[in-house]
Amino acid sequence: MRKYKLFAVCVSMLLMVSQVALFATGCGNNNEEEYTADYDDDLNDEEDEYEEPQDEMSEETTYAAATGEGAVSSFIGEPFYDGVINDADDARDCVYAAMPLIGGDDSTELGTCTIYPTEDGVTYYSFQQVVGDLSVYAATAKLVVNKDGEAIGLVSSLVPNLEAPDADTWTISAGEAEEVIKKEYDGLTILSDLTEQTLLPSESDDAFHYVWVVYTDNIFSDVDTAYLAHYVDHSGNFLYSMPISNPGSADALAGSTAVFAFKDMETGTWSGTVTDNSGKKKDIEVPIMIDPETGMQILGDAQRQILCADQADFDFNDTLTPCASEDGEFDRESLLTYYGFIQIYDLFEECGWTGPDGDGTPSLILMNAVDEDGYPAENACYVGKQQGFQVFEFDTQNGYGEAIDVIGHEFTHCVTGTLMTTNLYMNDYGAINEGMSDILGNLAAMMVDEDDEPYLMGEKIQEGGLRVMGDPHQRQQPEFVWDEYYVPAAFESTELNDNGGVHINSSLLNILSYMLGTEGMEPEDEFYYWMNVAMAMTPRTDYEQLAEILPWVMKNFGFEKYLDILQASIDYTRIATHDIPDTPGEGLSYVLFEYPEDQMEYNQDILVRYAFTDESDSFSTWPAADSGYVIAALPEGNYTLTLIKQDGESGEYSYVLYNDGEFVSIDEDTYSAILEGEGEDLGFGLEAGEIYELESDSLPEALAAY
């Protein structure tokens, strides 16, 4: 197996003199050292300005393109700098020199530098953007340097023209910001130790908000979104909420529990035969810990620092209750989950990545995951860093811990969260995040589990797999951009729109991995390839930028023989552009209509549902963030079209039906009848190859009826 020497993670705190603090930059930066910069408060702006070395820039460059209102994402995939880079100081000089090419300007400041060396001699230098004493959310520059010290690539997502806020503009305190969230939502637990100030670039306009970020648990969503980040501006106005995997400053809780979990424990081994859900018997051996005072045997490993415990006690009673036994009798699901987690842990460690975050942070596996009412969660998730642990939850009653690929999927969420510094869990960003977890989880299972079905995710939980990487249509996922089931970027991330289709459009990445594997790329090579893709990405890497990064990684890491199949796969999935093709895909038609512009700020509460009139299938979408149009690719047939609107305050639903050429409001009973297949006379027909634009002048009035 090829190894990644990623364990030699270094963090360099080389702050410019105008910076006054260090900033938490998300999961995985808990190895940062404290650094105090000497600076003079009386230095004027001109004296503070960093000298950007211009003389070492070469002429051949690739220019940046804006990917949002204000935020700029860019990729340079060729040598572009004549200097030699030996350390973080040199890397910082290089990135500053490239600022005109990647969307930065004279005001752009780089904060902490995290260094990831690989076995090929390639080194990734990752910089977080800062302004004043605030980190800039999801703003990162990653410099890639070869073994000769040459800059061979630069991937960035920066926000230009930023100015530090006047401290006097912060008219509310952290506590007051938390009170705003308490009034906005009932039933959420405020993680008050984590409330922080940050600069939040807006996707909807040219404004960049200096905000309080209030972190809470998440009682609304399910997979991979254990927390909510709520944004409150300096005047106390609630902006919006966003699901996240890990609070930005989770390290504030480090060490309170994990330090003591393994202290003075004796080591032992449990071995035996366990029967899985399919009835197959498996001989396994796992390390255990023995409490020398009580003699209790505990599912845990003091060497790897993995502990198994009860999810309900940890989440609802603030109690750490290890999976323990007096006589060594443990339930089979806990044993199989623990065994599978160790397999994934060891695979990544063989590749030089120690623990879920690469820094050896202890892991907590919470078994028997249930909701607050005690019902099985029917899920598995990575829930971020808590009390010094990287925490994972598994519904062991329904066998989620038996699926090695699912364990690998959740483990990878921590890996990518570390490498990308921030997970923007929405739209393309979230879909890529989910796809990376599927890909690395699947490849890991292929390498360690002899019973694994390649390129099926979760086949041990659901017959045929939770996701079918080679035929995503089986699970209502698209094969290419603007294929059937493809959904556009949402204006705002909500549970109703799957955070902009993160579990839907992830198939666009999955199918690339499938195509590489079926054309002969070995799982070990694929694993190494995708790990380097993860290291190259920034939080704002979308599918269009990924279409540039993927072949660049192929060429720079010795996989040139797969370039043709990779490019053919990129062309097939169409990820290089979000433009709507002039003609629909084979057997499909396009249906589109314009959503009212003055309603766009509420479109996060809108779901547009197309259903065959015989109820054989249905498809849901929403207005596109960039155009306001509702666009869907649908196969030939007869459909009903319903808009489902949820009131943001009351949570109540209202319904609008497209019927006889216009949009009309309907009541819940009528909608229920349509769901039961009684809407054939309310439908309309589509023929393959055609484009249908529906008249929407009647839509504003229909939406306003409720």
N, C-alpha and C positions, 0 to 999 in steps of 0.2 A: 504494500500500500504506500502511496505517496504521502509524505508528511508535510504539514504546514507548520512552519515554526512561528506560529502566531502567539505563542505563550510569551514571547519576549516583548510584551506590550510596554511601551514607555510613554510617559506623559511629561511633556515639557511645559513649564509655566513661564514662558518668555513673554511677559506682558509689556506692552508699550507704556511709556511714562504717563500717558493720559488716562490709563485705566486705574481704577481705585479698588477693585475687588475681584475675587475669583467667583466663577459661576458654575452651578451644577448644570451639566449638559445632558443628563438622561442616564438611562440604564447602562451600567458597565464602566462608568468613570470613577468608581469608588477607589481606584488606585492613585488618584491625584494627590500630590503632595502640596502642603501649604507653602506659599511663596509670598514674601512681602517685597513689593517693589518700592525702591526709593524714588520719590517724585517731589516736585516743587509745586505747590498750589498756585504760586504766582507766575508760573510759566505761561506765556501767552500762546495762542493757537499756532502762530507761525513757528515758534520754537518747539512746540510739541509735535509738529507734523513729521511723519516718518519720511525719510529720504528714500524714494523709490528708485532702485537701480534700473535705469533705462538702457544702458549701453550694452547689456548682455542679451537683449531680445533679438531673436532671429527674424527674418522676413517672412518665412512661411508659417502662417497661423490660421486658425479656424475661429471665426467670430461668433459671439454669443447671440442667442435669440431669446426674446422674452417669452415666458410661458405662463404669465399671469399678469394681473394688473399691479405692476410695481416690482414684484419678485422676478429675478432673472436667473434662469437656469442655463448652463452652458457646458460644453464638452470640447476639449482639445485632445485629439487622439494621435498626435505626432510630436516628435521633438520640437520644442519651441523656445528653448532657453539655452544660452551658450555657457552658462556657469556650471561648475561642478557642485553637487549637493551632497554634503557629508553628514549634516545634522539638521536639527530643527531650525537653527538660525538661518542656514542656507536655504532651507525649504521656505521659510517665511519671506526671505528676500525674493525668491522666485515667484511666489504667489502675488506679492505686492507689485512686482514688475509686470505681471500679467493682468493686473486689474482692468486696464482699458479694454481687454479682450473678453473678459468674463462678466461684465456688467457692473463691476465695482467702480468706485471713484475715489477722489482724495479723502472723502470722509469715511471710507470703509476701513474698519479695524478688525484685526484677527486676534482672537483670544487664545485659549488653550490649544495645545498641539498634542494629539495622540498618535503614536507611531506603531504601525503594524508591519514588521518584517516577515517575509516569506522565505521558503527554502530555495526558491529560484534566485534569490538575491534582490528581488523586487521589494521595495518598501513603500508603504502608503503613509503619507503625512496628512492627518485630518485636523483642520482648523475650524473652530466655532467662531462665527461672527459676533461681535459685541458692539454696543454703543453706550458710551458713558460707563455706568456700572450695571448694565443690563445685558443679558444674552438675547440674541435675536432668534426667535423661535424658527426652527427648521432651516436655518441659514448656515451652510457648511461649505468649505472648500477642501477638496481632497486632491493632493498632489501625488502622482505616481512616479517613482524614481527607480531606474534599473540598477544593476549591480555595479555599473561604472559611474554612478552618480549623475546620470543624465535624466532630465525631466522628460518622461515619455508620454505623460497624460495628465490632464487636469479636469476634474469634474466638480462643478460648483452650483450652489443655489444661494445667491446673495441678494441683499436688498440695498440698492444704492440710495444716495442722498439722504442719509439718516442724520438726525441731530439729537443729541442727548436731551432729555426732558429737564425742564426746570423743576427742582425738587419741590418748589412751592405749589406746583400744579397738582400734587398728590393731596387732594382735599379729603380723602377718606383713608382710614387705616385698614390694615389687614383684617382686623376683627369686624369692621364695618362692611368690608367686602363679603366676608363670610355670612353676615346677616342678610345681605342682599340675596345670596343663594338660598338661605334657609326659607326666605319668603317666596322665592321662585319655585322651589321644589319641596315637597313633603317627603319624609321617609329616607332621605339620604344622610349618610354619616360623613361629616366634614372632617377631613384630615388636616386639622388646623396647623400642625407642625410644619406642613409642607407649603402653605400659602406663600406665594412669591410674586415679585414684580417681574415683568418681561415686556419685550416689544413684540407685538403680534402683527405681522403683515396680513392685510385683509385680501381675500381673493375677489371681493365684489367691487372694490373701487380703488382709488389711488391713496386712500388713507392708511396710515400705519399706527395702530393703537398702542399707547403705553397703558398697560392694563395690570390689574391684579389677576393672578390665576389661582383659583380655589379648586382644590382637588377633593373629590368625594368618591365613595364606592358607586357602583353602577347597578341599580336594581331593574333597569329597563332592558339591557341588551343581554346577549348570551356569549357566543364564542369570542374569545380573544379581546374582549373589551371590558376588563375588570373594573376600570375606573372611568370617571368623567372629569374632564377639565372644563371649568366654567370661567368665563372671562367677564370681568367687571371693569369699566373704564374709570378714570381718575375722578369723575364726577359722581360715581355711584350708579351708573346705568348698566344694567345687565345687557351684555352683547349676545352671547350664545354659548352653547355647550358643545363639547366634542368628545366622543369616546376615545380613550387611549388605553394602551396596554400597561403603561407604567408612569407614575408621576415623575415630573422632571427632576425633582430633588429628593428622590426616595432614599438617597444615602443619609438623610437626616435621621433615619431610624436605624442605621446600621449598628450592629453590635449589641443590641439590647437583649436579645434572646440567643442568637446563634453562637455567641461566644461561649455560652455555658452548656449548650446542648450535648457537646461531645467530651466535656471535661471529665477526666478520671474514669472514663468508661473502659471496660475490658472488651477485648475483641473475641469473636467466635464465628462459627459458621452454621448455617441452617442448610440441610440438604434433604431432598425427598422427591417424591413423585406427586405432581399436581395435574389435575384434569381441567382442561380449558372448557370454554362454552361449547365448543364443537364436539366435546367428548374425547378429544385426543389427550393421551397421557404424556406428560413431559417431565423428564428428570432435570431438576434445577438445583443450583447451589448458590446461596447468597450470603454475604457477610452479615453478621448481627453484632449488636453491642450488648454487653451484660453489665447491669448496674451492680457494682461490688457490694453495695450496702443491702440491697433487697434481693439480689439474685434474679431480678426480672430480666427476661430476654426482650430486646427491642429491635424492631426492623430499622436498622440504620448502619451506616458505615463511617467510622471515625476517620478512616484514611481518606476516602473521597469526600467526606463531610456531606453525606446524604442522610436525611431523617424522614421517616414516614410517620404521619400523625392523622388525627381525625379532623376532617374539614369543618364540620358543624361547630365543634368546640372552638376552633381557631377563628372562624369567621363570625360566629354569633355570640360566643361567650368569652372571647379574648383569652382563651386558654390553650396552651400547647399540650395536647394529650397524645404522646407517642403511641404507635401501634406496638403493644407489649403483651407478653404472655409469661405465665409462671412456668409452663411445661413445654414451651416451644410450639404450641398449636396456634397457627395463624390462618386466617381465612385465605382461600386460594386466590381470590381476586387481588388482594393486597400483595401477596407473594409474587404473582405474575406481573403486576404493575411495577413493583420494585425491581424485579429481575429485568424487565424490559427497559426501565430507565437506566439501569447500570450498563446495559448493552449499548445504549445510545451515548451515555456519558463516556464510556471507554472508546467508542469509535471516534468521537470528536477529540478525545485526549490523544489518541494515536496520531491524529492530525495536528497535534500541537495546541489544541484549543481546550484548556482546562476548565471544566465546569460550564454551566450555561452561558456565562458572560465572558468566558475566556480568562477570568482573573481568579478562578478557584473559589468564588463566593459559595458558601454552603447552599445546598438545595433542600427544599422542604416539599415533600410529596404528600398532598392532602387527599386522603382516601374517602370513598363513600360520599362523594359530593352530593349535597341536597340543597333545596331552596329553603327559605325561611319557614315554610310550612312542613318541612321534612320530606318533601317528595323528591325522588331522584332527579338530579339536574339534567340527565341525558346529554351530557356534554363532557368536554375536556378543555381546559384552558390554562394558559400561562397568565398569572395574575400579578406579575411585577415583583418588585423587591419590597419585602416587609420584614421588619425586625431582624435585619441582617441576613435574611434568606432570599434566594430566588425561589418563588413559590409557584407550584403547579397544582391544579386540582383535577381529579378524575372521578367520573361517575363509575365506580367499580361495580355497582349493581347491574349495570347494563353492558359491562365488558369493555368500556373505553380504554382501560388500562391494559387490556390484552393485545391491543393493536399497536405493534411496534412503530408503524408508520405514523400513527396519531401521536404517540409519545415524541417521535422525532419532529413532527410538525410543531408541537408546542415548544419543544426545546429550541428549535430554530427561531421562534419568535424572540427569544431572549438574545440569541446570537445576532440576528439582524438589528435588533434594537440597540445592541452595543455598537455594532459596526457603523450604523447610520446615525448615531447620536440621538435621533428623534424619529419616531414613527408617526408620520402624518396618516392616520388611519382613515382615509377616505379616498374615493374616486380612484384614479390610476395608482396613486401612491399606496393605498390600502390593498388594492387588487394585486399589485406586485408583491407586497408584503405577504399576502396569503399564498400567492403562487410560489414564492421562494420557500415558504414553510412546507408546502405540498411537495415541492421538488426534492429538497434536501431530506425531508422526512421519508419520502418514498425511496430515495436512493440509499439512505441509511438502512431501511428495512430490507432492501434487496441484498445488502452486504452482510447483515447479521442474522437474518431470519430465514431459514431454509424453507419455511412454509409461506413466505410472502408472495403475493401475486404482483408481479411487476406492473407499475403504472396504474394500479388501482389504489385509491386511498380509503382506508377504513373498511376493507372487505370482511374483516372479522367482526365488525359491528353490524353491517348491513349487507345482505347478499347482493353481489354485484358492485359493491363499493359505494362509499359516500360520494366520491368523485371519480369519474372515469377520465383519466388524463388523455387517452388516445381517442376518445369519442365523447366529448363533453356534452353533446346534444342529449345523451341519455340522462343527464342530470340538469337539464335546462340551463346549459352554459354555451356560450358562443365558441365557434372555431376561429372566427376572424372578426375584425372590427366591422361593425354594421352587418353582422350575420344575425340570423335568428337568435333571440335571447340576449343580444348585446344591449347594454344600457349606457347612456351618456353620463358624463360628470354631473353630479347634483349640485345645486346652488349651496346647499348646506347638508351636513352629515347628520342623518337620523337613523333610528332603528327601522322606521317605515321604509326608507329607501336603501336599506342594507349598507348604510354609510357610503352611498354612492356606488353600490354594486361590488363591494370588495370580495364577496364570496361568489359572485357571478362572473365578472370579467377576469378573475384569476386564471381561468382556463386558457387565456391567450398566452400565458407564460408556460402553463403546464404542457400544452401541446408541443411547444418547442423542445422541451426535455424529452418527451415521448418520441419525437421524430429523430432526435440525436441518438437516443438509445436503440431504436429499431434499425438505424443505419449503421450500428456497430460500435458506438462509443461505449466503452466499458463503464460500469457504475462507478468504479474508483476514479476514473478520469472525469466523468461527469460531475462527481461530487467535488473534486478539486476545482474544476472549472467554475461551477456555480458559487463555491465559496469565494473565489476571486471576483466574481461578478458582484456578490454582496459587499465585498470590501471596497469596490469602486463606486458604489451608489451613494448618493446623498438623499436627504429626506424628500427632496423635490424631484427625484428621478421619476419621470413618467414613461409611458410606453415609447413615445417618440425618441426620447433620449436613450432609452434602453436599446433601441434598434441600432444606435451608434456604438454603445458600450459593448454589446455582445460580441460582434466580430472583432473588436479591438482586443478584448480579453483572449479570444481564440488565437489571434496572431501573436500576442505577447507571451503566451504561456505554452507554446509548443503544440497546438492542436490545429495547425493549418490544414491538415487533411480533411477536417470536418467543416471547413469554411463554406464550401459549396452547399452542403445540406443545410447548414445554419442559415445561409442567405436565402435559400429556397423556402425555408420554414418562416423566416421573417416576412418574405414576400407573400406567402400564403396567408399568414395571420394578419397582414396589413398593419402591424403595430407602428410602422414608421409614420403614419398619418392618421388623424382623426377625421379627415375629410370624408364626406358622404360620396360614394361612387355615383357616376352618372346613371348606372343601371344596377338594379338589385342583383343579389346572388342568384344562382340557379334555383328555380322553383319558388323564389320569394318575390314579394311586392313590398313597396314602401308606402306607409301611411303616415301622413304628417299633418299637423295643424299648429297654429300659432297660439301660444298661451299668453294671456293679457300681461303686458309689460308692467302695469301697476300692481300686478299680483305676484311678480317674481320673488319678492322678498318673503312670500309665504309658500313658495312652491315646494319647500321641504316638507310641507304637510299634505302634499298631493301625490296620490298614486293613480296611475292610469292603467286600467285593466282591460286587456283584450281577451275575450274567451270565445272559443268555438261555440256556436249556438247549441250544439249537442253536448257541450261540456266535456269533450274529449281531451281538451288541453286549454291552458290559459297562459298569458304572458303579461307581466306588469312592468311599467317603466314610469318616467317622470319627465318634466320639462328639462331640457338641456341647459346647463349653467351658462354656456357661452352664447346661446342664441335665443333661448326662451321657447324654441320649438319643441313639440313632442313628436318624436320620430321613432318609428318601429319597423323592423323587417319581419314580415309575416308570410307564412306559406299560404298558398291558395286555399280559400274556404269561406264560410259564412261566419261572421263574428258579431258579438255585441261589444260595445265600447262604453266603459263606465269610469268616471273620475271619482275617486274616493278622497274626500277632504277631511282631515282631522283638525279640530280646533285646538290651537296651541295651549289654551288655558284650561278648558273644560275636558279636553280629550275626547269629546263627542264627535261622531262621524256624520257627514252629510254626503249626498250622492248626486251626481249629474250624469245623465245618459245621453249619448248621441243617437238620435232617432229621427228618421225621415228628413235628414239634411240639416238638423239643428240640434243644439245642446239644450236639454231641459232638466230641471230639477226633479228628482223622484224621492219618494220616501223609502224608509228602510224595508218595509214590507215588499215593495216592488223590487227593490234590489235583491232581497232574499229569494223572491220568486225567480229572478233571472239566474241566481246561483243554482237553483234547483232545475234549470234547464227549461224554464217556461218563457224564455225570451226570444224564441225563433222569429216571431213576427216583429221584433224590435231590432233585428240584425241587419247587416249589410254584407255584400259579397265582394271578394277580392280575387283577381286573376293574376297569376304569376307573371312577372316581368313588367308589371305596370307600377306607376307612381300615382298615388291618390293624395290630393291635398284637400282636406276637409275645410269647409267654410266655418269660421269660428267667431263670426260677429255676435252670435247669440250667447257665447260662453260667459262674458262678464256678468250679464244679467242672471244667468243660471247659477253662477258661483255666488252671487250676492243674495240669492233667494233665502239662504239660511244665515 
